Amino acid sequence: MKYKNWLIHSLILVASYQISNAQQPIPLYPGKIPNSKLSANEEQKTANALVDTVTRKVSFPTLTIFLPSKSHSRGSAVIICPGGGYGGLLTKREGSDVARAFTKLGVTAFVLKYRLPDDAIMDDKSIGPLQDALQALKIVRQNAGKWNIDAKKIGIMGFSAGGHLASSAGTHFDARIIENPENTDLRPDFMVLVNPVISFTDEIGHIGSRNNLLGKTPSAEKINFFSNELHVNQSTPQTFLVHTADDTVVSPENSFRFYHALRKNKVNAELHVYSEGEHGFLKKPVFEEWFGRTVNWMKDRDLIE
């Protein structure tokens, strides 16, 4: 009954979106959520002094759309994956705040509220978030014309564990883990990775994120699959990376190794490393600094005109 009520509510949200056409969450899946177990919606939003809001226990994924005005639209789009160690989502600081900054530039932004891995809600929690990221790419590309988007300028952005999810989408876009009868291209056209978790290896991986996604005793095969630096090839999307050298939560080696893998495969990449700022850029570099460099890279790549 609770699932039925949520589905009805989701359909109402879709109708509301069609009316207001901006900043409306829509359900990520039109029907049953793949790889899901029947469960109650126990999603929680809690206040946090450092990051404003943390969303936990996400079992019903959504995509919130932030549209610039048609006259201001530049045609490009970015899907934003908030961080939170696969245990929560910083849905404001690493979600809606960033989306609004993009719309000011004429970029259509989408905040992905992806499922957080939990054996109680998923048959295989390790692939749930990646299913959601690929489904988001599918939705945006299929609706590019309706949202005034160039279908060849759709990127994905992620912070911390959200950066792991974004880079997973960029290196495993050909994984057949969602229904795609139309054979829609699920490859992002670019990636923006902010202090990202890239690797799940013992050497440099963020073990907290790994434990949440894969469990505390993951197989070597799973660790390898989700160590995204090992899966870069010439089809991997062009990438902008930013990290701080003093990050004690997610080693900057994650960004270094992904950057080197990209360069080895002749994929356009840009890496910025700030000497200080720790994880999450809570004090520095200020948003305008690192985001400005992101925008400059996007302009250089003709992603923003």
C-alpha positions as a Markdown table, in Angstrom:
| # | Residue | x | y | z |
|---|---|---|---|---|
| 1 | Met | 0.0 | 0.0 | 0.0 |
| 2 | Lys | 2.8 | 2.4 | 0.9 |
| 3 | Tyr | 4.5 | 1.7 | -2.5 |
| 4 | Lys | 1.2 | 2.3 | -4.3 |
| 5 | Asn | 0.7 | 5.6 | -2.5 |
| 6 | Trp | 4.3 | 6.6 | -3.4 |
| 7 | Leu | 3.7 | 5.8 | -7.1 |
| 8 | Ile | 0.5 | 7.9 | -7.1 |
| 9 | His | 2.4 | 10.7 | -5.5 |
| 10 | Ser | 5.2 | 10.3 | -8.2 |
| 11 | Leu | 2.6 | 10.6 | -11.0 |
| 12 | Ile | 1.3 | 13.8 | -9.4 |
| 13 | Leu | 4.9 | 15.1 | -9.3 |
| 14 | Val | 5.3 | 14.4 | -13.1 |
| 15 | Ala | 2.1 | 16.3 | -13.8 |
| 16 | Ser | 3.2 | 19.2 | -11.5 |
| 17 | Tyr | 6.5 | 19.3 | -13.4 |
| 18 | Gln | 4.7 | 19.6 | -16.8 |
| 19 | Ile | 2.9 | 22.6 | -15.4 |
| 20 | Ser | 5.7 | 24.5 | -13.6 |
| 21 | Asn | 8.5 | 23.2 | -15.8 |
| 22 | Ala | 11.3 | 23.9 | -13.3 |
| 23 | Gln | 12.9 | 22.6 | -10.1 |
| 24 | Gln | 10.5 | 19.7 | -9.7 |
| 25 | Pro | 11.5 | 16.2 | -8.7 |
| 26 | Ile | 10.3 | 13.4 | -11.0 |
| 27 | Pro | 10.5 | 9.7 | -10.3 |
| 28 | Leu | 13.5 | 8.1 | -11.9 |
| 29 | Tyr | 11.6 | 5.0 | -13.0 |
| 30 | Pro | 8.1 | 5.1 | -14.6 |
| 31 | Gly | 7.1 | 1.8 | -12.9 |
| 32 | Lys | 8.8 | -0.7 | -10.6 |
| 33 | Ile | 12.2 | 0.3 | -9.5 |
| 34 | Pro | 14.7 | -2.4 | -10.8 |
| 35 | Asn | 16.7 | -4.4 | -8.3 |
| 36 | Ser | 14.4 | -3.3 | -5.5 |
| 37 | Lys | 12.6 | -5.0 | -2.6 |
| 38 | Leu | 9.2 | -4.0 | -1.5 |
| 39 | Ser | 9.8 | -1.6 | 1.4 |
| 40 | Ala | 8.4 | 1.4 | 3.2 |
| 41 | Asn | 9.8 | 4.8 | 2.3 |
| 42 | Glu | 12.0 | 5.7 | 5.4 |
| 43 | Glu | 13.8 | 8.6 | 3.8 |
| 44 | Gln | 15.1 | 11.2 | 6.3 |
| 45 | Lys | 16.4 | 14.7 | 5.9 |
| 46 | Thr | 18.4 | 16.0 | 8.8 |
| 47 | Ala | 19.9 | 19.4 | 9.5 |
| 48 | Asn | 23.7 | 19.5 | 9.6 |
| 49 | Ala | 25.7 | 22.5 | 10.8 |
| 50 | Leu | 28.5 | 22.0 | 8.2 |
| 51 | Val | 26.6 | 21.1 | 5.1 |
| 52 | Asp | 23.0 | 22.3 | 5.8 |
| 53 | Thr | 21.1 | 19.2 | 4.9 |
| 54 | Val | 21.9 | 15.4 | 4.8 |
| 55 | Thr | 19.4 | 13.0 | 3.2 |
| 56 | Arg | 19.5 | 9.4 | 4.3 |
| 57 | Lys | 17.8 | 6.1 | 3.7 |
| 58 | Val | 16.9 | 6.9 | 0.1 |
| 59 | Ser | 15.0 | 4.0 | -1.5 |
| 60 | Phe | 12.9 | 5.9 | -4.1 |
| 61 | Pro | 15.2 | 7.8 | -6.5 |
| 62 | Thr | 14.3 | 11.0 | -8.1 |
| 63 | Leu | 15.7 | 13.5 | -10.6 |
| 64 | Thr | 15.1 | 17.2 | -9.8 |
| 65 | Ile | 15.3 | 19.5 | -12.8 |
| 66 | Phe | 16.6 | 23.0 | -12.8 |
| 67 | Leu | 15.9 | 24.7 | -16.1 |
| 68 | Pro | 17.3 | 28.0 | -17.3 |
| 69 | Ser | 15.0 | 30.2 | -19.3 |
| 70 | Lys | 14.8 | 29.2 | -22.9 |
| 71 | Ser | 16.3 | 32.5 | -24.0 |
| 72 | His | 19.2 | 31.9 | -21.7 |
| 73 | Ser | 19.8 | 28.2 | -22.4 |
| 74 | Arg | 23.2 | 27.2 | -23.7 |
| 75 | Gly | 22.1 | 23.7 | -24.7 |
| 76 | Ser | 24.4 | 21.8 | -22.3 |
| 77 | Ala | 23.3 | 19.8 | -19.3 |
| 78 | Val | 24.8 | 18.3 | -16.2 |
| 79 | Ile | 23.5 | 15.6 | -13.8 |
| 80 | Ile | 24.8 | 16.2 | -10.3 |
| 81 | Cys | 25.5 | 13.3 | -7.9 |
| 82 | Pro | 25.8 | 14.6 | -4.3 |
| 83 | Gly | 28.4 | 12.9 | -2.0 |
| 84 | Gly | 28.0 | 11.4 | 1.4 |
| 85 | Gly | 30.0 | 8.2 | 1.5 |
| 86 | Tyr | 27.1 | 6.1 | 0.1 |
| 87 | Gly | 25.6 | 6.5 | 3.5 |
| 88 | Gly | 23.9 | 9.9 | 3.0 |
| 89 | Leu | 23.5 | 12.6 | 0.4 |
| 90 | Leu | 24.5 | 16.3 | 0.7 |
| 91 | Thr | 21.5 | 17.2 | -1.4 |
| 92 | Lys | 21.8 | 21.0 | -0.9 |
| 93 | Arg | 25.5 | 21.9 | -0.7 |
| 94 | Glu | 26.5 | 19.4 | -3.3 |
| 95 | Gly | 23.1 | 19.4 | -5.1 |
| 96 | Ser | 20.6 | 22.2 | -5.4 |
| 97 | Asp | 23.1 | 25.0 | -4.7 |
| 98 | Val | 25.4 | 23.8 | -7.5 |
| 99 | Ala | 22.4 | 23.3 | -9.8 |
| 100 | Arg | 21.3 | 26.9 | -9.4 |
| 101 | Ala | 24.8 | 28.1 | -10.1 |
| 102 | Phe | 24.7 | 26.2 | -13.4 |
| 103 | Thr | 21.3 | 27.6 | -14.4 |
| 104 | Lys | 22.6 | 31.1 | -14.0 |
| 105 | Leu | 25.1 | 30.2 | -16.8 |
| 106 | Gly | 22.4 | 28.8 | -19.0 |
| 107 | Val | 23.2 | 25.1 | -18.2 |
| 108 | Thr | 20.3 | 22.8 | -17.5 |
| 109 | Ala | 21.0 | 21.0 | -14.2 |
| 110 | Phe | 19.6 | 17.8 | -12.7 |
| 111 | Val | 20.2 | 16.7 | -9.1 |
| 112 | Leu | 20.1 | 12.9 | -8.8 |
| 113 | Lys | 18.8 | 11.6 | -5.5 |
| 114 | Tyr | 20.1 | 8.1 | -6.0 |
| 115 | Arg | 19.3 | 5.0 | -3.8 |
| 116 | Leu | 21.7 | 4.5 | -0.9 |
| 117 | Pro | 22.9 | 0.9 | -0.8 |
| 118 | Asp | 21.1 | -1.2 | 1.7 |
| 119 | Asp | 20.4 | -5.0 | 1.7 |
| 120 | Ala | 16.9 | -4.3 | 3.1 |
| 121 | Ile | 15.8 | -2.4 | 0.0 |
| 122 | Met | 17.9 | -4.0 | -2.9 |
| 123 | Asp | 18.6 | -7.4 | -4.2 |
| 124 | Asp | 22.1 | -6.3 | -5.1 |
| 125 | Lys | 23.0 | -3.1 | -3.4 |
| 126 | Ser | 26.4 | -2.8 | -5.2 |
| 127 | Ile | 24.7 | -1.8 | -8.5 |
| 128 | Gly | 21.7 | 0.2 | -7.2 |
| 129 | Pro | 23.4 | 3.7 | -7.4 |
| 130 | Leu | 24.9 | 2.9 | -10.8 |
| 131 | Gln | 21.6 | 1.8 | -12.1 |
| 132 | Asp | 20.2 | 5.2 | -11.0 |
| 133 | Ala | 23.0 | 7.2 | -12.6 |
| 134 | Leu | 22.6 | 5.4 | -15.9 |
| 135 | Gln | 18.8 | 5.8 | -15.8 |
| 136 | Ala | 19.3 | 9.5 | -15.2 |
| 137 | Leu | 21.5 | 9.7 | -18.3 |
| 138 | Lys | 18.9 | 7.8 | -20.2 |
| 139 | Ile | 16.0 | 10.1 | -19.2 |
| 140 | Val | 17.9 | 13.3 | -19.9 |
| 141 | Arg | 19.1 | 12.1 | -23.3 |
| 142 | Gln | 15.7 | 10.9 | -24.3 |
| 143 | Asn | 14.1 | 14.2 | -23.3 |
| 144 | Ala | 16.8 | 16.4 | -24.6 |
| 145 | Gly | 14.6 | 18.1 | -27.2 |
| 146 | Lys | 11.8 | 18.8 | -24.7 |
| 147 | Trp | 14.3 | 20.4 | -22.3 |
| 148 | Asn | 16.2 | 22.4 | -25.0 |
| 149 | Ile | 19.3 | 20.3 | -24.5 |
| 150 | Asp | 22.0 | 19.3 | -27.0 |
| 151 | Ala | 22.0 | 15.5 | -26.8 |
| 152 | Lys | 25.8 | 15.6 | -27.3 |
| 153 | Lys | 26.5 | 17.9 | -24.4 |
| 154 | Ile | 25.1 | 15.9 | -21.4 |
| 155 | Gly | 27.6 | 15.4 | -18.6 |
| 156 | Ile | 27.7 | 14.0 | -15.1 |
| 157 | Met | 29.2 | 15.6 | -12.0 |
| 158 | Gly | 29.9 | 14.1 | -8.6 |
| 159 | Phe | 31.3 | 15.0 | -5.2 |
| 160 | Ser | 33.3 | 12.5 | -3.1 |
| 161 | Ala | 31.3 | 9.2 | -3.2 |
| 162 | Gly | 29.1 | 11.0 | -5.7 |
| 163 | Gly | 32.3 | 11.4 | -7.7 |
| 164 | His | 32.7 | 7.6 | -7.5 |
| 165 | Leu | 29.2 | 7.2 | -8.9 |
| 166 | Ala | 29.8 | 9.7 | -11.7 |
| 167 | Ser | 33.1 | 8.1 | -12.7 |
| 168 | Ser | 31.4 | 4.6 | -12.5 |
| 169 | Ala | 28.9 | 5.9 | -15.0 |
| 170 | Gly | 31.7 | 7.2 | -17.2 |
| 171 | Thr | 33.7 | 3.9 | -17.1 |
| 172 | His | 30.8 | 1.4 | -17.0 |
| 173 | Phe | 28.2 | 3.2 | -19.2 |
| 174 | Asp | 28.0 | 0.0 | -21.3 |
| 175 | Ala | 27.0 | -2.2 | -18.3 |
| 176 | Arg | 23.7 | -3.8 | -19.0 |
| 177 | Ile | 22.0 | -3.2 | -15.7 |
| 178 | Ile | 19.0 | -1.2 | -16.6 |
| 179 | Glu | 16.3 | -1.7 | -19.2 |
| 180 | Asn | 17.1 | 0.2 | -22.4 |
| 181 | Pro | 15.0 | -1.2 | -25.3 |
| 182 | Glu | 15.5 | 2.0 | -27.3 |
| 183 | Asn | 19.3 | 1.5 | -27.1 |
| 184 | Thr | 19.7 | 5.0 | -25.9 |
| 185 | Asp | 23.3 | 6.1 | -25.6 |
| 186 | Leu | 24.1 | 6.1 | -21.9 |
| 187 | Arg | 27.7 | 7.5 | -22.2 |
| 188 | Pro | 28.2 | 10.9 | -20.5 |
| 189 | Asp | 29.7 | 13.5 | -22.8 |
| 190 | Phe | 31.9 | 14.9 | -20.0 |
| 191 | Met | 32.6 | 14.4 | -16.3 |
| 192 | Val | 33.3 | 16.9 | -13.5 |
| 193 | Leu | 34.7 | 15.1 | -10.4 |
| 194 | Val | 35.2 | 17.0 | -7.2 |
| 195 | Asn | 37.4 | 15.4 | -4.5 |
| 196 | Pro | 36.2 | 12.1 | -5.9 |
| 197 | Val | 36.4 | 8.6 | -4.6 |
| 198 | Ile | 37.8 | 6.8 | -7.6 |
| 199 | Ser | 39.4 | 3.6 | -6.3 |
| 200 | Phe | 38.2 | 0.9 | -3.9 |
| 201 | Thr | 41.7 | -0.7 | -3.6 |
| 202 | Asp | 43.2 | -1.1 | -0.1 |
| 203 | Glu | 46.0 | 1.2 | -1.1 |
| 204 | Ile | 44.1 | 4.4 | -1.9 |
| 205 | Gly | 40.4 | 3.6 | -1.8 |
| 206 | His | 37.9 | 5.2 | 0.6 |
| 207 | Ile | 37.1 | 2.1 | 2.7 |
| 208 | Gly | 34.0 | 3.7 | 4.2 |
| 209 | Ser | 32.4 | 4.2 | 0.8 |
| 210 | Arg | 33.5 | 0.7 | -0.2 |
| 211 | Asn | 32.0 | -0.9 | 2.8 |
| 212 | Asn | 28.7 | 0.9 | 2.3 |
| 213 | Leu | 28.4 | -0.1 | -1.4 |
| 214 | Leu | 30.0 | -3.5 | -1.4 |
| 215 | Gly | 29.8 | -4.7 | 2.2 |
| 216 | Lys | 32.7 | -5.4 | 4.6 |
| 217 | Thr | 34.0 | -8.5 | 2.8 |
| 218 | Pro | 33.8 | -7.7 | -0.9 |
| 219 | Ser | 35.2 | -10.0 | -3.5 |
| 220 | Ala | 38.3 | -9.1 | -5.4 |
| 221 | Glu | 36.2 | -9.0 | -8.6 |
| 222 | Lys | 33.8 | -6.4 | -7.1 |
| 223 | Ile | 36.7 | -4.3 | -5.8 |
| 224 | Asn | 38.3 | -4.4 | -9.3 |
| 225 | Phe | 35.1 | -3.5 | -11.1 |
| 226 | Phe | 34.5 | -0.5 | -8.9 |
| 227 | Ser | 38.1 | 0.8 | -8.9 |
| 228 | Asn | 37.4 | 3.0 | -11.8 |
| 229 | Glu | 41.0 | 4.0 | -12.6 |
| 230 | Leu | 41.4 | 0.4 | -13.9 |
| 231 | His | 38.6 | 0.8 | -16.5 |
| 232 | Val | 39.6 | 4.0 | -18.3 |
| 233 | Asn | 39.9 | 3.6 | -22.1 |
| 234 | Gln | 39.7 | 5.8 | -25.2 |
| 235 | Ser | 35.9 | 5.9 | -24.8 |
| 236 | Thr | 36.0 | 7.4 | -21.4 |
| 237 | Pro | 34.5 | 10.9 | -21.4 |
| 238 | Gln | 36.6 | 14.0 | -21.1 |
| 239 | Thr | 37.0 | 14.9 | -17.5 |
| 240 | Phe | 37.7 | 17.8 | -15.2 |
| 241 | Leu | 39.0 | 16.9 | -11.7 |
| 242 | Val | 39.6 | 19.1 | -8.6 |
| 243 | His | 41.0 | 17.9 | -5.3 |
| 244 | Thr | 43.0 | 19.2 | -2.3 |
| 245 | Ala | 46.5 | 18.0 | -1.4 |
| 246 | Asp | 45.6 | 17.9 | 2.3 |
| 247 | Asp | 42.5 | 15.8 | 1.9 |
| 248 | Thr | 42.7 | 13.2 | 4.7 |
| 249 | Val | 39.3 | 11.6 | 3.9 |
| 250 | Val | 39.7 | 10.8 | 0.3 |
| 251 | Ser | 43.4 | 10.6 | -0.8 |
| 252 | Pro | 44.2 | 12.9 | -3.7 |
| 253 | Glu | 45.9 | 9.9 | -5.3 |
| 254 | Asn | 42.3 | 9.0 | -6.4 |
| 255 | Ser | 42.3 | 12.0 | -8.7 |
| 256 | Phe | 46.0 | 11.7 | -9.7 |
| 257 | Arg | 45.6 | 8.1 | -10.9 |
| 258 | Phe | 42.4 | 8.7 | -12.7 |
| 259 | Tyr | 44.0 | 11.7 | -14.5 |
| 260 | His | 47.1 | 9.7 | -15.5 |
| 261 | Ala | 44.8 | 6.9 | -16.8 |
| 262 | Leu | 42.9 | 9.4 | -18.9 |
| 263 | Arg | 46.1 | 10.9 | -20.3 |
| 264 | Lys | 47.5 | 7.5 | -21.0 |
| 265 | Asn | 44.4 | 6.8 | -23.1 |
| 266 | Lys | 44.6 | 10.2 | -24.8 |
| 267 | Val | 41.3 | 11.4 | -23.2 |
| 268 | Asn | 41.2 | 15.2 | -22.6 |
| 269 | Ala | 41.6 | 15.8 | -18.9 |
| 270 | Glu | 42.3 | 18.7 | -16.6 |
| 271 | Leu | 43.3 | 18.4 | -13.0 |
| 272 | His | 43.4 | 21.2 | -10.3 |
| 273 | Val | 45.0 | 20.5 | -6.9 |
| 274 | Tyr | 44.8 | 23.0 | -4.1 |
| 275 | Ser | 47.4 | 22.9 | -1.4 |
| 276 | Glu | 44.8 | 23.3 | 1.3 |
| 277 | Gly | 41.1 | 22.9 | 1.8 |
| 278 | Glu | 40.7 | 19.4 | 3.2 |
| 279 | His | 37.7 | 17.2 | 2.1 |
| 280 | Gly | 34.6 | 19.0 | 0.8 |
| 281 | Phe | 36.1 | 22.5 | 0.5 |
| 282 | Leu | 34.3 | 23.6 | 3.6 |
| 283 | Lys | 36.5 | 26.6 | 4.1 |
| 284 | Lys | 38.6 | 26.9 | 1.0 |
| 285 | Pro | 38.9 | 27.0 | -1.9 |
| 286 | Val | 35.8 | 29.1 | -2.0 |
| 287 | Phe | 33.0 | 28.0 | -4.3 |
| 288 | Glu | 33.6 | 30.7 | -6.9 |
| 289 | Glu | 37.2 | 29.7 | -7.2 |
| 290 | Trp | 36.9 | 26.0 | -8.0 |
| 291 | Phe | 33.6 | 26.4 | -9.8 |
| 292 | Gly | 35.0 | 29.2 | -11.9 |
| 293 | Arg | 37.8 | 26.8 | -13.1 |
| 294 | Thr | 35.1 | 24.2 | -13.9 |
| 295 | Val | 33.2 | 26.8 | -16.0 |
| 296 | Asn | 36.4 | 27.8 | -17.8 |
| 297 | Trp | 37.1 | 24.2 | -18.7 |
| 298 | Met | 33.6 | 23.7 | -20.0 |
| 299 | Lys | 33.9 | 26.9 | -22.1 |
| 300 | Asp | 37.2 | 25.6 | -23.5 |
| 301 | Arg | 35.5 | 22.4 | -24.5 |
| 302 | Asp | 32.6 | 24.2 | -26.1 |
| 303 | Leu | 30.2 | 22.9 | -23.5 |
| 304 | Ile | 29.2 | 26.4 | -22.6 |
| 305 | Glu | 29.1 | 29.0 | -25.4 |
